[in-house]
Amino acid sequence: MDNDEHLLHFKGYNFERSTVDIDLLENLEDFEIRDDDVFIVTYPKSGTIWTQQILSLIYFEKYRKQTENMETTDLAPFLEYNLRKVDYTKRPSPRIFSSHLPYYLVPNGLKNKRAKIVYMYRNPKDVITSYFHFSNLVVLLRGYENMDAFMQNFLDGKVVGSIWFDHVRGWYEHRQKFNILFLSYEEMKKDLKSAVQKVCDFLGKELSEDDVDAVVRQSTFKNMKSDSRANYDNKLKNEVGIKSDGHFLRKGTIGDWKNYFTVAQSERFDMIFQRKMKDIPLKFIWDINEE
């Protein structure tokens, strides 16, 4: 299989070819943004579904109280991967969108700083590990025999999402143009309640203590893995297709990379990371035991 068969290159960025809405992409800069829109932005495999779940629970009471059958894929859909060709202009406010877009491809309306962006990032060694397994699970992505081959393509940006360093740096370096909150996967993992409260404060959403607790409870990895509304498993098997047994939510831990990286791979990645991220003050946690 050709390395790039599944990739669509558009303005210096790689999309998954078969599911991206190319018409929407070409008109993206003019996509009309409402002041109360909220965007979840991530590099792939960095906690997108987790953030979708949290924001859906914060914003939609019927979802939080499970009084109506809703799915996060409908409550916080992907902007650029609009498979069902939903007319987003007809969605009621507030609208939540998910996206893997780099900063320079998002709609111009986001730059007026009224609509909000929650940018979730994750330590890249765990991103690589999660992405490696995901690539070997999903039919739409190229599979890899070993971590070495995947890591090389990841570093070269020959994956959906392009170069991780460019994505995180780009958003951070241009943060002044947006109304944006940076949140790390690891800080959510270590203290989910504090992270949920931080998100509520940023969004200007006042929830009761009981409601915050309900958001936290339904956003734990264990509960999401057993909640078909939140875990994408059915969508993956029925709509996308899988190559092997597995789940969309695999482990959801910090430091799983240690089970897959050789010492040489880890040291090589560390050198590249230090060089490319030395002037970016975002905090990265590489191990569950780190403070």
N, C-alpha and C positions, 0 to 999 in steps of 0.2 A: 504494500500500500504506500502510495506517495505520502511523504511526511505532511504535506500541506493540503491534502485532498479535502479535509474537513474544515479548513480554515478559509474565512473570507477576509481579505486584507482591505481595510477601508481607512483612508487617511492616517496611515501609520499604526493601525491597531487591528488586532485579530479577533474576529467574531466566529461563532459556530455557524457554518455556512447554511445548514438546512433549516435552522429555526429562527434566524434573524429576520427582522422585517426590513428589507432593503429600502422600500419606499419611505418608511418612517425615518430610517437612518439619513437618507438624503435630504430630508426636510427637518431634521432634528433641531437645528439651531433656531428655527422659528416655532417649535412646539410651544403652545401657549401655557405658561406657568401661572398658577394661581397663588396668591399670597399665603394661603394656608396649606399648600402642598408640602409633603415631607418626602424626602428621598433617602433611601438606604443605599449607600454606595460602598462596594467592596471589590477587592480583587477576588477572583474565584477561590473557593475553598477557605474562606476567611471568617465564616460565621454568618453568612447571608441569611440562611433559613432561621437561625437563632434570632437574629435581629428582626426578621419578618414576624416571627412569633411574638416577640416582646411588643413591637409597635402595634400589631393587630390586637393584642390583649389590652394595651393601654387605650387605644382609640375606639374599639368596638365592644360596647358593653354586652351585646348579645353573644358575641364570640367568647368573651371572658366568662360569662355566666352559662355558656353552652345551651342557650335557649333557642338557638337557630343553627342549622347545619351550614357552616361556612368553612372555607379553606383559605389558608394564608396565601396560596397562589392566586386567589381571586381578590383577597383583601389588600395584598401588597404585591401586585403583579410586576413582572419585569417590563421596563419601558421598551427596551430594544428587542426583546424576545417575545413579541406579541403574537403567539401562535394562533390564538383564536380570532385574531383580527378584531379585537374589541375596540370600539370607538371610545377612546379615553376622554374625549371632550364631553361625553354624555355622563361620565361618572360623577356622582354627587360628591361634594366636598364634605370633610377633608379627604383628599386623595393621597394614598401612600404609594410610592413607586420604589421598586428595587432596580439596581443597575450595577453593571460592572464597567461602566464607561469611564475613560480617563477624563481628567478635568476639562480638556479642550474640546471634547465632543458633546458635552451636556448642553441643553437648551440655553440660549442667551438669557432667558428670563430668570434663570437661577442667580444671575449676577446682581440682581437688584437687592439681594440680601434679606428679602422678606420670607420667601420660602426657605425651609430648613433642610439641612443635610446631616444625617448621622453617618459618619465614615467609620466603618469597623475594620480594624487591621489585626493581623495575627503574626506571630513569629514565623518567618518564612521557611524554616526547616520543617515545621509541622504543616505548613501550607503545601510544601513539596510532597511530603509523605501522604497527606490526604489526597492531593491531586493525582499522584502516582496510582493509588488504589482506585480512585474514581475513574481514571482513564481506562483502567483495565476492567471496569464494571460496565460502563455505558457504551452502547453500540455506536453512538455518534462520534466518539472520540477514538483517536489512534491508541492502540494498546502498546505496552512496553514490556520487554522480557526482563529488564532489570532496572534498578534505580539509577545506575550510571547513565544509561541512555536517556532516561526521562530528565534527569537533572541537567544534562547538557542542553536538551531542547528547552527546558525551563529557563536556563540562564541565557540562552540565545533568543528567548521570546517567541519560540516556534510553538506556542500553545495558545488556546483561547485566553484572552486577557493580556497577551504580549508580555513584556518584561515587568516583573513584580516591582523592581526597584523604581522604574519609571512611573508606575502607577502611584505608589505610595509617596514618592518624592514630589511628583507633579501636584497631587492634591495638597500636600503639606505646604509646598512652596507658594502655592497660589491661594492659600486659605483666606487671605484678606479679601478676596473677591466674593466670597460666599459666607452665608450664615451657617457655619459648620461646627459640629462636635466630633472630635476624634475620640474613639473608644477602642480599647484593646480587648480582644477575645479573652486574653488571660486575666485581665482585671475583672471581667464578667464572671469568669470561671471561679475566681478566688472569692469574690463577694458579690453575688448576683443581686442581692437586695440593694446594695449601695449603687450598683450600676443602673438598675432600673430606676431608682430615685433620681440619679443624675440625668438620665434620659427624660424623665418626667419634667424635671426642672427646666431643661433645655427647651422642651416642647411647650412649656407653659401649661402642662396638664396636671391638675390637682386631683389626686386620687386619695381615697380614704386608706387608712392603714390596712383594712381588710382587703381592699381592691389591690393594693400593692402586693400584699401577701399572695393573692390569687394569681397575679401576673407572675410572680417569682415561682410559685408552685408549678404552674403549667409550663414554665420555661426551662425546667430542669431537663437535662439530657435524657434521663430515664423516662420522664413523662412524655417528652416529645417523641421519643422513639416508639412509644406505644400509642401515640395519638395520630391517627391517619390524616387528620386535618392539617397536621403540622410537619409531617416527615417526608412527603414526596414519594414514598415507596410505591404507592399505587400508580401514580402518574408515571414514574420511571418504568415500571413493568408494563403498563397498559398502553402508554402513549409514546414513550421514547424507545424502550427496548434495552435489555441488559445482556451481557455476554457471559456472565457467571452469577452464581449465587452471591448475594450481598445486599447491603442496605445503603440507602442514601446517607443516613446518619450512621457512621461506622463506629468510632470510639469517642470522639469529642473530648479528648484529653490534652494535657499539656506535656510535651516532651516525648511523644510517641516516636519522634524521629530517631531517638536513640536505639530503637529496635530495628532500624532499617539502614541508617547511615554507617558506613565504615569510618574509621578514624581519619583516613585520608580524605574521604568525601567531606566530612565535617570540617576538617582543617582548611580544605580548599574553599569551602563555602564561607567560612569565617573570614578569610583574607579578602574575598570579594565583598562581603558585607561591610567590613571595616572601611574599605576603600570607597564604596558607593554611598554609605549612610553615615559617615563620621560627623557630618555637620547637621544631621537631622536629629533633634532632641526627643523624638518620640521614644517612649520606654518600651523595650522588648524583654519579655520574660521567656526563657528557654527551657525552664524546668519547673515542675509543679512545686518543688521545695524552695524555689527562689522567692525572696521578698521583693 
